[in-house]
């Protein structure tokens, strides 16, 4: 096929290309090790002089096929899988930052990532500055320092549903000579491909929509291949200068556009682990095969739920970019295919925090779960659950109100979901 195939076809066909007589379905290579005939052959693998498999912590055929599929969906040159979305967030930054470095990130990010960046990475000597993504360019630029190595943000923030102006953030990042890393978990490449708007690296918690069935925790990092590491060689010496742990190999010279992912695999995964099991990668691939179908239904149902909530007198406020009066509606229409964002709606009820919690306790079809972006509808109160480690001041800084309900709309019949919300509100 010479022409670029449609994303629906890539969901089903990309990554695994069976040869004559091979399995039609991607096999599970459930093996830690791979056999070679000579010591020299294996030595070349350890020196990164030859491609192949020798130990699953570094690479595995099942994992690599799924990573290749995600890279194609996002329009990147290479990808790697991780054991969780948290690992993907950490590796994406740690691959280019070390003790004494700094990066800028938005404050409207997932609570676990906020804690990773603001607390844990500080213990490693890597500092971060949090900015409001709705601030003007000058204010965001003021957060940059001479030792700033990256700008990090989420396409759609979890749980506030703020929509990132990717072009603006890419422009700011590139003016300061750093890559823009975007967490595209909520939008997925079905609805948004950040590389098309200037992002350099995309990450995912594949646990969410990509898996879609709440079976496997996982993450992914995708490189666009567009950031010129050599141009800023003095800043990114880990990529452009010889790596003593690989006999003086320099990643940018040896691997070109795949330098970033190769380093993350050969160095970080080698030393820190966090590889997914081949069986989990297999399950993730099954989820990816129907991603394009499920996302349409998630968004269609979420739109109906949002419209119902907007018209209910017991609802104090609602966030969903599919609503014409939402502050991010115009940006969503510009960046998202068909204006579709995701299947998550956030809202608050009149009466505040206690009423919101009581409402959740009265739901029957929709369950309280520490999850989001599953085929089953689930609900969460971030201030009490995912973000409970944050102070009230940090919650407000992250745009999380005490009464905020994160409602992840599944792919059930929308009328049944709305009926459950209705009875819970009446109760």
C-alpha positions as CSV (number, residue, x, y, z in Angstrom):
1,X,0.0,0.0,0.0
2,X,1.6,3.3,-1.1
3,X,-1.0,5.7,0.2
4,X,-1.4,6.4,3.9
5,X,-4.1,4.2,5.4
6,X,-7.0,5.5,7.4
7,X,-6.7,5.4,11.2
8,X,-9.5,2.9,11.5
9,X,-7.5,0.4,9.4
10,X,-4.4,1.1,11.4
11,X,-6.3,0.3,14.6
12,X,-7.0,-3.2,13.2
13,X,-4.0,-3.9,11.0
14,X,-0.9,-1.9,12.1
15,X,2.0,-3.4,14.1
16,X,1.7,-7.1,13.3
17,X,2.2,-8.1,9.6
18,X,2.1,-11.9,9.4
19,X,4.1,-13.7,6.7
20,X,2.9,-16.7,4.8
21,X,1.7,-19.4,7.2
22,X,2.1,-17.2,10.3
23,X,-0.7,-16.5,12.8
24,X,-3.3,-14.0,11.7
25,X,-3.6,-12.7,15.3
26,X,-0.6,-11.2,17.1
27,X,1.0,-14.0,19.2
28,X,2.0,-13.7,22.8
29,X,5.8,-14.1,23.0
30,X,5.6,-15.1,26.7
31,X,9.4,-15.6,27.1
32,X,12.0,-13.8,29.1
33,X,14.8,-14.9,26.8
34,X,15.7,-15.6,23.2
35,X,18.3,-18.1,21.8
36,X,21.3,-17.3,19.6
37,X,23.9,-19.6,18.0
38,X,27.0,-17.6,18.7
39,X,28.4,-15.4,21.4
40,X,29.2,-12.7,18.7
41,X,25.6,-12.4,17.6
42,X,24.4,-11.7,21.2
43,X,27.3,-9.3,21.8
44,X,26.2,-7.2,18.9
45,X,22.7,-6.9,20.4
46,X,24.2,-5.7,23.7
47,X,26.3,-3.1,21.8
48,X,23.2,-1.9,19.9
49,X,24.9,-2.8,16.6
50,X,22.2,-5.2,15.6
51,X,18.5,-5.3,16.0
52,X,16.9,-8.3,17.7
53,X,15.7,-9.7,21.0
54,X,17.6,-11.1,23.9
55,X,15.8,-10.2,27.1
56,X,12.2,-9.1,27.5
57,X,12.9,-6.3,29.9
58,X,14.4,-4.4,27.0
59,X,12.3,-5.6,24.1
60,X,9.8,-8.2,23.2
61,X,8.2,-9.0,19.8
62,X,4.6,-8.7,21.2
63,X,5.3,-5.5,23.0
64,X,7.1,-4.0,20.0
65,X,4.3,-4.8,17.6
66,X,1.8,-3.0,19.8
67,X,4.2,-0.1,20.2
68,X,4.5,0.1,16.4
69,X,0.7,0.3,16.1
70,X,0.4,3.1,18.6
71,X,3.3,5.0,16.8
72,X,1.4,4.7,13.5
73,X,-1.9,5.9,15.1
74,X,-0.1,9.0,16.5
75,X,1.9,9.6,13.3
76,X,5.3,9.1,15.2
77,X,8.5,7.4,14.1
78,X,8.8,5.1,17.1
79,X,7.2,4.2,20.4
80,X,7.8,2.1,23.5
81,X,5.4,0.5,26.0
82,X,5.7,0.9,29.7
83,X,4.1,-0.9,32.6
84,X,1.9,2.1,33.5
85,X,0.9,5.6,32.5
86,X,2.9,6.9,35.5
87,X,6.0,5.2,34.2
88,X,5.4,6.8,30.8
89,X,5.1,10.2,32.4
90,X,8.3,9.7,34.4
91,X,10.4,8.2,31.5
92,X,9.3,10.9,29.1
93,X,10.8,13.6,31.2
94,X,13.6,11.6,32.9
95,X,14.9,10.6,29.5
96,X,16.1,14.2,28.9
97,X,16.4,15.5,32.5
98,X,18.9,14.8,35.2
99,X,19.8,16.2,38.7
100,X,20.1,20.0,38.4
101,X,17.7,20.3,35.5
102,X,14.2,21.9,35.4
103,X,11.0,21.6,33.3
104,X,7.8,23.4,33.1
105,X,4.4,21.8,33.3
106,X,0.8,22.9,33.6
107,X,-1.0,22.7,36.9
108,X,-4.1,21.2,35.3
109,X,-2.7,17.7,35.2
110,X,-3.7,14.4,36.8
111,X,-3.1,14.3,40.5
112,X,-0.7,11.4,40.3
113,X,1.4,13.2,37.8
114,X,1.3,16.4,39.8
115,X,2.7,14.5,42.8
116,X,5.3,12.7,40.6
117,X,6.6,16.0,39.2
118,X,6.1,18.2,42.3
119,X,7.4,15.8,45.0
120,X,9.1,12.6,43.8
121,X,11.2,14.1,41.0
122,X,12.4,16.9,43.3
123,X,14.0,14.1,45.4
124,X,16.0,13.2,42.3
125,X,17.2,16.8,41.9
126,X,14.9,17.7,39.0
127,X,12.8,20.8,39.6
128,X,9.5,21.8,38.0
129,X,7.4,24.9,37.7
130,X,3.6,24.7,37.4
131,X,1.8,27.2,35.2
132,X,-1.8,27.8,34.4
133,X,-2.3,26.6,30.8
134,X,-4.8,29.4,30.2
135,X,-2.2,32.1,31.0
136,X,-0.8,34.2,28.1
137,X,2.4,33.3,26.4
138,X,4.5,35.9,28.2
139,X,3.4,34.6,31.6
140,X,4.2,31.0,30.7
141,X,7.5,31.9,29.2
142,X,8.5,33.6,32.4
143,X,8.6,30.2,34.1
144,X,11.5,29.0,31.8
145,X,15.1,29.0,33.1
146,X,18.4,28.4,31.4
147,X,18.3,24.8,32.6
148,X,14.7,24.1,31.5
149,X,14.6,20.9,29.4
150,X,10.9,20.3,28.6
151,X,7.4,21.6,28.6
152,X,4.7,19.1,29.7
153,X,0.9,19.2,29.4
154,X,-2.2,17.1,28.8
155,X,-4.4,17.4,25.7
156,X,-7.5,17.2,27.9
157,X,-6.7,17.6,31.6
158,X,-7.8,15.0,34.1
159,X,-10.2,15.8,35.8
160,X,-10.8,19.5,34.9
161,X,-11.3,18.8,31.1
162,X,-9.3,21.9,30.2
163,X,-8.4,21.7,26.5
164,X,-4.7,22.5,25.7
165,X,-3.9,25.0,23.0
166,X,-1.3,22.7,21.5
167,X,-0.1,25.2,18.9
168,X,0.5,27.8,21.5
169,X,2.4,25.5,23.8
170,X,4.5,24.1,20.9
171,X,5.4,27.7,20.0
172,X,6.4,28.5,23.5
173,X,8.5,25.3,23.9
174,X,10.3,25.8,20.6
175,X,11.0,29.4,21.3
176,X,12.9,28.2,24.3
177,X,14.6,25.3,22.5
178,X,12.8,22.5,24.3
179,X,10.4,19.7,23.3
180,X,6.7,19.8,24.0
181,X,5.5,16.6,25.7
182,X,1.8,16.0,25.6
183,X,-0.3,13.4,27.5
184,X,-2.9,12.4,24.9
185,X,-4.7,9.8,27.1
186,X,-8.2,11.3,27.1
187,X,-8.4,12.4,23.5
188,X,-6.6,9.4,22.0
189,X,-5.2,9.6,18.4
190,X,-8.8,8.9,17.2
191,X,-9.9,12.4,18.2
192,X,-6.6,14.3,18.3
193,X,-3.0,13.8,17.0
194,X,-0.8,16.4,18.8
195,X,2.1,16.0,16.4
196,X,0.0,17.7,13.8
197,X,-0.2,20.8,16.0
198,X,3.5,20.9,16.8
199,X,4.0,18.6,19.8
200,X,7.2,16.6,19.8
201,X,6.5,13.7,22.2
202,X,3.2,12.1,23.1
203,X,2.5,9.8,26.0
204,X,-0.5,7.7,27.0
205,X,-1.9,5.8,29.9
206,X,-2.9,2.9,27.8
207,X,-4.9,1.7,30.9
208,X,-7.7,4.1,29.8
209,X,-9.4,4.2,26.4
210,X,-6.7,2.3,24.5
211,X,-7.2,-0.8,26.6
212,X,-10.8,0.2,27.2
213,X,-11.9,-2.8,29.2
214,X,-10.1,-2.2,32.6
215,X,-8.0,-5.3,32.2
216,X,-4.4,-4.1,31.9
217,X,-2.4,-1.2,33.4
218,X,0.1,0.2,30.9
219,X,1.6,3.2,29.2
220,X,3.2,4.3,26.0
221,X,5.7,7.0,24.8
222,X,5.7,8.1,21.2
223,X,8.3,10.2,19.5
224,X,7.5,12.4,16.5
225,X,11.1,12.4,15.4
226,X,10.8,16.1,14.7
227,X,12.7,17.7,17.6
228,X,16.3,18.6,16.6
229,X,18.3,17.3,19.5
230,X,21.6,18.0,17.7
231,X,20.7,21.7,17.4
232,X,20.6,22.0,21.1
233,X,23.4,19.5,21.8
234,X,24.8,21.3,24.7
235,X,21.4,21.0,26.5
236,X,20.8,17.3,25.6
237,X,24.2,15.7,26.0
238,X,22.6,12.4,27.0
239,X,21.4,12.1,23.5
240,X,24.1,13.8,21.5
241,X,27.3,12.9,23.3
242,X,28.8,9.4,23.8
243,X,27.1,7.1,26.3
244,X,29.9,5.3,28.3
245,X,27.5,2.5,29.2
246,X,27.4,1.6,25.4
247,X,31.0,1.9,24.5
248,X,30.7,5.6,23.6
249,X,27.7,5.3,21.3
250,X,25.9,8.7,20.6
251,X,22.2,8.1,20.1
252,X,21.5,10.9,17.7
253,X,24.3,9.9,15.4
254,X,23.6,6.2,15.6
255,X,19.8,6.3,15.4
256,X,18.8,9.6,13.9
257,X,15.1,10.3,14.4
258,X,14.7,7.3,16.7
259,X,17.4,8.5,19.1
260,X,15.0,9.5,21.9
261,X,13.0,6.2,22.0
262,X,16.2,4.1,21.6
263,X,17.8,5.9,24.6
264,X,14.6,5.4,26.7
265,X,14.6,1.7,25.8
266,X,18.3,0.9,26.0
267,X,19.1,3.0,29.0
268,X,16.0,3.7,31.1
269,X,14.2,0.4,30.6
270,X,17.5,-1.4,31.0
271,X,18.2,0.2,34.4
272,X,14.7,0.9,35.8
273,X,12.5,-1.9,34.3
274,X,8.8,-1.0,34.1
275,X,8.2,-3.1,31.0
276,X,4.7,-4.5,30.5
277,X,4.2,-8.2,30.3
278,X,3.6,-9.6,26.7
279,X,0.2,-10.8,27.8
280,X,-0.8,-7.3,28.9
281,X,0.4,-6.0,25.5
282,X,-1.7,-8.6,23.8
283,X,-4.8,-7.5,25.7
284,X,-3.9,-3.9,24.9
285,X,-3.8,-4.8,21.2
286,X,-7.3,-6.2,21.4
287,X,-8.5,-2.9,22.9
288,X,-6.8,-0.9,20.1
289,X,-8.6,-2.9,17.4
290,X,-11.9,-1.4,18.5
291,X,-10.7,2.0,19.7
292,X,-12.1,3.8,16.7
293,X,-15.5,2.3,17.3
294,X,-15.6,2.8,21.0
295,X,-14.4,6.4,21.0
296,X,-17.3,7.4,18.7
297,X,-19.8,5.8,21.1
298,X,-18.1,7.3,24.3
299,X,-18.3,10.8,22.8
300,X,-21.8,10.4,21.5
301,X,-23.1,9.2,24.9
302,X,-21.1,11.9,26.8
303,X,-22.7,14.6,24.6
304,X,-26.2,13.3,25.5
305,X,-25.3,13.1,29.2
306,X,-23.8,16.6,29.2
307,X,-26.9,18.0,27.5
308,X,-29.2,16.3,30.1
309,X,-27.1,17.7,33.0
310,X,-27.0,21.2,31.5
311,X,-30.8,21.2,31.5
312,X,-31.2,19.8,35.0
313,X,-32.0,22.4,37.7
314,X,-30.1,20.5,40.4
315,X,-26.8,20.8,38.5
316,X,-24.7,23.9,39.5
317,X,-22.2,23.8,36.7
318,X,-20.8,21.5,34.0
319,X,-17.7,21.1,31.9
320,X,-17.7,19.4,28.5
321,X,-16.2,21.0,25.4
322,X,-19.0,19.5,23.2
323,X,-21.4,22.0,24.7
324,X,-21.5,25.2,22.5
325,X,-21.2,27.5,25.6
326,X,-18.2,25.7,27.1
327,X,-15.1,27.9,27.3
328,X,-13.1,25.3,25.3
329,X,-15.7,24.6,22.6
330,X,-14.0,26.6,19.8
331,X,-10.6,25.1,20.5
332,X,-12.1,21.6,20.6
333,X,-13.7,22.2,17.2
334,X,-10.3,23.2,15.9
335,X,-8.1,20.4,17.3
336,X,-10.4,17.4,17.6
337,X,-11.8,15.4,14.8
338,X,-15.5,16.3,14.5
339,X,-15.1,18.4,17.7
340,X,-15.2,15.2,19.7
341,X,-13.1,15.3,22.8
342,X,-13.6,12.3,25.1
343,X,-16.3,10.5,27.1
344,X,-15.6,12.2,30.4
345,X,-17.9,14.9,31.8
346,X,-17.3,16.9,35.0
347,X,-20.0,18.7,37.0
348,X,-21.0,19.9,40.4
349,X,-24.4,19.9,42.2
350,X,-26.2,22.6,44.0
351,X,-25.6,22.1,47.7
352,X,-21.8,21.4,47.3
353,X,-19.5,18.6,48.2
354,X,-21.8,16.6,50.5
355,X,-24.6,16.6,48.0
356,X,-22.2,15.5,45.2
357,X,-21.0,12.5,47.4
358,X,-24.6,11.5,48.3
359,X,-25.5,11.6,44.6
360,X,-22.7,9.2,43.7
361,X,-23.6,6.9,46.5
362,X,-27.2,6.6,45.1
363,X,-26.1,5.6,41.6
364,X,-26.8,1.9,40.6
365,X,-25.7,1.3,37.0
366,X,-22.9,3.8,37.2
367,X,-20.3,2.7,39.8
368,X,-17.8,4.5,42.0
369,X,-14.4,3.3,40.7
370,X,-10.8,4.6,40.7
371,X,-10.8,4.4,37.0
372,X,-11.8,6.4,33.9
373,X,-12.2,5.9,30.2
374,X,-13.5,2.3,30.5
375,X,-16.3,0.8,28.4
376,X,-18.4,0.8,31.6
377,X,-19.7,4.0,33.1
378,X,-17.9,5.0,36.3
379,X,-17.8,8.0,38.6
380,X,-15.3,9.5,41.0
381,X,-14.9,12.4,43.4
382,X,-11.3,13.7,42.8
383,X,-11.1,15.8,46.0
384,X,-11.8,12.7,48.0
385,X,-10.1,10.1,45.9
386,X,-7.4,10.7,43.2
387,X,-6.4,14.1,44.4
388,X,-6.8,13.7,48.1
389,X,-3.1,14.2,48.7
390,X,-3.4,17.8,47.5
391,X,-4.1,20.7,49.8
392,X,-7.2,22.9,49.2
393,X,-4.9,25.5,47.8
394,X,-3.4,23.0,45.4
395,X,-6.8,21.7,44.4
396,X,-7.9,25.2,43.4
397,X,-4.6,25.8,41.7
398,X,-5.3,22.6,39.6
399,X,-8.8,23.9,38.9
400,X,-10.5,21.2,41.0
401,X,-13.5,22.4,42.9
402,X,-14.5,20.5,46.1
403,X,-17.8,19.4,44.6
404,X,-16.3,18.3,41.2
405,X,-17.7,14.9,40.0
406,X,-15.7,13.1,37.3
407,X,-18.3,11.2,35.3
408,X,-16.7,8.7,32.8
409,X,-19.5,7.9,30.3
410,X,-19.3,4.3,29.0
411,X,-20.6,2.7,25.8
412,X,-23.9,1.4,27.3
413,X,-27.2,2.8,26.0
414,X,-27.2,6.5,26.8
415,X,-30.9,6.4,27.9
416,X,-30.0,3.9,30.6
417,X,-27.1,6.0,31.8
418,X,-29.3,9.1,32.0
419,X,-32.0,7.2,33.8
420,X,-29.6,6.2,36.5
421,X,-28.3,9.8,36.9
422,X,-31.9,11.0,37.1
423,X,-33.0,8.5,39.8
424,X,-29.8,9.3,41.8
425,X,-30.5,13.1,41.6
426,X,-34.1,12.5,42.8
427,X,-32.9,10.3,45.6
